């Protein structure tokens, strides 16, 4: 069970999907492929089975096979975590991969609705499917069906079940969009900033981006941040949170500190919460390891903020 995550902006990881398909440059040195390979050789068969077949090794190179697995039994972890926490949803794979079925998305959202003591952080490189799912007027109805079935696959009536009445009790369990679910997209360079536009057209209480690994300068302010933060906080075209960090590991690509500083400056000018996670293992400053020791950073980068829900 992935409690006490080492990722600084979350508390626990919830690896409910395993196996992935690379989407853009940020995927090249992904930690998940190395961890998945390692875990696929775990001596515990229950752990090994979760990851078996998702990664293959060609010479010294690891690569995803394209096999996507989803794990309903792991959804129950959030019930066992009694203390309210921030939870990184599907940290080992993309929840919105095409091969993850809609019913599993519905069941995941139903768990998040029922166990609302937690805050769930959903990060994807597939913003189009995220957008379509959360904008689908039938999505809350399908989630309500899972709540009515007590989150039990054996009790779910299936797709042929007649529509629930709008005054069904399950609708009173959650507002839409869920107030405890944050959704975000990865934006590692200017090439993929188009993901932000799709994100901002997606209904969510908190919308955020993760500029990690940051592979080049990213200009946000002209299009996605506003000067008057308090007035525009609920505007559909406003980012609510930004994470930024350099790449870590032996093959880390360059992350110039000035790129991180630029994003920090843009967020500070607009009052947007910013979380600087790490400088990376290949920055132009001398730092140890992944560059996550704040004492080694310039004072202007020592910022680790979270969004506030008004």
C-alpha positions in Angstrom: 0.0 0.0 0.0 1.6 3.3 -1.2 1.3 5.4 2.0 3.7 8.2 2.8 4.7 9.1 -0.8 8.1 10.6 -1.4 6.5 13.0 -3.9 6.5 16.3 -2.0 3.1 17.7 -3.2 1.1 14.6 -2.1 0.7 12.3 0.9 -0.1 8.9 -0.6 0.1 7.3 -4.0 -2.8 5.3 -5.4 -1.5 3.0 -8.2 -4.8 1.8 -9.5 -3.5 1.5 -13.2 -0.2 0.0 -14.3 1.3 0.0 -17.8 1.6 3.1 -19.9 2.0 4.4 -23.5 4.4 7.3 -24.0 2.7 10.6 -25.1 5.4 13.2 -25.3 9.0 14.2 -24.5 8.4 14.2 -20.8 7.9 10.5 -20.8 11.4 9.6 -22.0 13.0 9.0 -18.5 9.8 8.3 -16.5 10.4 6.8 -13.1 7.3 4.6 -13.5 8.9 2.4 -16.1 11.9 1.6 -13.9 9.7 1.0 -10.9 7.3 -1.2 -12.9 10.2 -3.3 -14.2 11.6 -3.7 -10.7 8.2 -4.6 -9.2 7.4 -7.0 -12.0 10.3 -9.1 -10.5 9.2 -8.8 -6.9 9.3 -12.1 -5.0 5.8 -11.5 -3.8 3.5 -12.9 -6.5 0.6 -10.5 -5.6 2.8 -7.5 -6.3 4.6 -9.1 -9.3 1.3 -9.9 -11.1 0.2 -6.2 -11.0 3.2 -5.2 -13.2 4.0 -8.4 -15.1 4.0 -7.8 -18.9 3.8 -4.0 -18.8 7.5 -3.4 -19.4 10.1 -5.3 -21.5 13.9 -5.0 -21.7 15.8 -4.8 -25.0 19.5 -4.9 -24.2 19.9 -2.2 -21.5 16.8 -0.3 -22.6 13.4 -0.6 -20.8 10.3 0.2 -22.8 6.5 -0.1 -22.2 4.9 -3.0 -24.0 1.5 -1.2 -24.4 -0.3 -3.5 -22.0 -2.5 -1.5 -19.6 -3.9 -3.1 -16.4 -6.4 -1.7 -14.0 -6.9 -2.9 -10.5 -10.4 -2.6 -8.8 -9.1 -4.2 -5.6 -6.7 -1.3 -5.1 -9.6 1.2 -5.1 -10.4 0.0 -1.6 -7.1 1.5 -0.2 -8.8 4.9 0.2 -11.3 3.4 2.6 -8.4 2.1 4.8 -6.7 5.5 4.9 -8.6 7.0 7.8 -6.8 10.3 8.1 -7.6 12.9 5.5 -4.8 13.1 3.0 -3.8 14.3 -0.5 -3.8 11.3 -2.8 -2.0 11.1 -6.2 -4.3 9.1 -8.3 -2.8 6.5 -10.6 0.8 7.6 -10.1 2.3 4.7 -12.0 0.3 5.1 -15.2 -2.2 7.5 -17.0 -5.7 7.0 -15.7 -7.1 8.4 -18.9 -5.3 6.0 -21.3 -7.6 4.8 -24.0 -7.4 1.2 -22.7 -8.8 2.1 -19.3 -12.5 1.3 -19.6 -15.1 3.9 -18.8 -16.7 1.7 -16.0 -13.4 1.8 -14.2 -13.2 5.6 -14.4 -16.8 5.7 -13.1 -15.9 3.4 -10.2 -12.8 5.4 -9.3 -14.9 8.6 -9.2 -17.5 6.9 -7.1 -14.8 5.9 -4.6 -13.6 9.5 -4.5 -17.2 10.7 -4.0 -17.8 8.3 -1.1 -14.5 8.8 0.6 -14.6 12.5 0.4 -12.4 13.1 3.5 -9.5 12.8 1.0 -8.3 15.2 -1.7 -7.5 13.5 -5.0 -5.0 14.7 -7.4 -5.5 13.4 -11.0 -2.6 14.2 -13.4 -2.8 13.2 -17.1 -1.2 13.6 -20.5 -4.6 12.7 -22.1 -6.6 15.9 -21.6 -9.0 15.2 -24.4 -10.4 12.1 -22.8 -10.4 13.8 -19.3 -12.4 16.7 -20.8 -14.9 14.4 -22.6 -15.4 12.3 -19.5 -16.0 15.2 -17.1 -18.2 17.1 -19.6 -20.3 14.1 -20.3 -23.8 14.8 -18.8 -24.2 11.1 -18.2 -21.1 10.7 -16.1 -22.6 11.8 -12.7 -25.5 9.3 -13.4 -23.1 6.4 -14.0 -21.2 7.3 -10.8 -24.4 7.4 -8.8 -25.2 3.9 -10.0 -21.9 2.7 -8.5 -22.7 4.4 -5.2 -26.1 2.8 -5.2 -24.4 -0.6 -5.8 -22.2 0.1 -2.7 -19.1 0.2 -5.0 -19.6 -3.6 -5.5 -18.9 -4.9 -9.0 -21.2 -7.9 -8.2 -24.1 -5.6 -7.3 -23.8 -3.2 -10.3 -26.7 -3.7 -12.7 -24.7 -3.1 -15.8 -25.3 -0.8 -18.8 -28.9 -2.0 -19.3 -30.1 -0.7 -16.0 -32.8 2.0 -16.3 -31.8 5.6 -15.6 -31.9 6.6 -11.9 -34.4 9.4 -11.0 -32.7 12.8 -10.5 -33.8 12.8 -6.9 -32.0 9.5 -6.2 -30.1 9.6 -2.9 -26.8 9.1 -4.6 -27.0 12.5 -6.2 -27.0 14.0 -2.7 -23.7 12.4 -2.0 -21.7 14.7 -4.2 -21.8 18.0 -6.0 -20.5 18.1 -9.6 -17.7 18.5 -10.3 -16.5 16.7 -7.1 -15.1 19.4 -4.8 -12.3 17.1 -3.5 -10.9 16.2 -6.9 -8.2 18.3 -8.5 -7.4 17.6 -12.2 -4.2 18.5 -14.0 -2.1 18.0 -17.1 1.6 17.6 -17.7 3.3 20.5 -19.5 7.0 19.9 -19.9 7.7 22.4 -22.7 6.0 24.8 -25.1 5.1 22.0 -27.5 2.4 20.7 -25.2 0.9 23.9 -23.8 -2.2 23.1 -26.0 -3.1 20.7 -23.2 -3.8 23.6 -20.9 -6.6 25.0 -23.1 -8.3 21.6 -23.0 -7.9 21.4 -19.2 -9.4 24.8 -18.8 -12.5 23.7 -20.7 -12.9 20.8 -18.2 -15.2 21.2 -15.2 -13.1 20.9 -11.9 -12.8 22.6 -8.6 -9.1 22.9 -9.0 -7.2 22.8 -12.3 -3.4 22.5 -12.2 -0.4 21.8 -14.4 2.8 20.0 -13.7 5.8 21.4 -15.5 8.0 18.4 -14.6 10.3 17.4 -16.0 10.7 21.0 -17.2 12.6 20.7 -20.5 12.4 24.3 -21.7 11.0 27.7 -21.0 7.2 27.8 -20.7 5.2 31.0 -21.1 1.9 30.9 -19.1 0.9 34.4 -18.2 -0.5 35.8 -21.5 -3.1 33.0 -21.9 -3.6 31.0 -18.7 -3.0 33.3 -15.7 -4.8 36.5 -14.8 -3.6 39.6 -13.0 -6.6 39.9 -10.7 -6.3 36.6 -8.9 -9.1 36.9 -6.3 -11.6 38.1 -8.9 -10.9 35.5 -11.5 -10.3 32.5 -9.2 -13.4 30.8 -10.4 -13.1 31.8 -14.0 -13.1 28.9 -16.4 -9.9 30.1 -18.0 -7.8 30.4 -14.8 -5.2 27.9 -13.6 -5.4 27.3 -9.9 -2.0 25.7 -9.2 1.3 25.1 -10.9 4.0 22.5 -10.0 7.5 22.8 -11.5 10.6 20.8 -11.3 13.7 19.5 -13.1 14.3 15.9 -14.2 16.1 13.6 -11.9 18.2 10.4 -12.4 21.4 9.5 -14.2 20.1 10.4 -17.6 18.4 13.7 -16.6 18.1 16.3 -19.3 19.1 19.9 -18.7 16.8 22.1 -16.7 18.0 25.7 -16.5 17.2 27.4 -13.2 16.1 30.5 -15.2 13.2 28.4 -16.7 12.0 27.6 -13.2 12.4 31.1 -12.1 10.4 32.4 -15.0 7.4 30.2 -14.1 7.7 31.3 -10.5 7.8 34.9 -11.5 4.7 34.5 -13.7 2.8 32.8 -10.9 3.8 35.4 -8.3 2.7 38.2 -10.6 -0.7 36.7 -10.9 -1.1 35.3 -7.3 -1.2 31.7 -8.6 0.0 29.2 -6.1 3.3 27.6 -7.2 5.0 24.5 -5.9 8.7 24.2 -6.8 9.4 20.5 -6.3 13.1 20.1 -7.3 15.8 21.6 -9.5 16.6 18.3 -11.0 19.9 16.3 -11.4 21.1 18.4 -14.3 20.5 22.0 -13.5 23.1 24.8 -14.0 23.5 25.0 -10.2 25.6 22.6 -8.1 23.0 20.6 -6.1 23.1 17.1 -4.7 21.0 14.2 -6.0 17.7 15.3 -7.6 18.1 18.9 -6.3 15.3 18.7 -3.8 17.1 20.3 -0.8 15.6 23.7 -0.5 18.6 25.0 1.4 20.7 24.6 -1.8 18.3 26.7 -3.8 18.2 30.5 -4.4 15.8 32.1 -1.9 13.5 33.2 -4.7 12.7 29.5 -5.6 11.9 28.3 -2.1 8.2 28.2 -2.6 5.9 25.3 -2.0 2.4 26.5 -2.0 -1.0 24.7 -2.4 -4.2 26.1 -3.8 -7.0 27.2 -1.5 -10.6 26.4 -2.3 -12.7 29.5 -1.8 
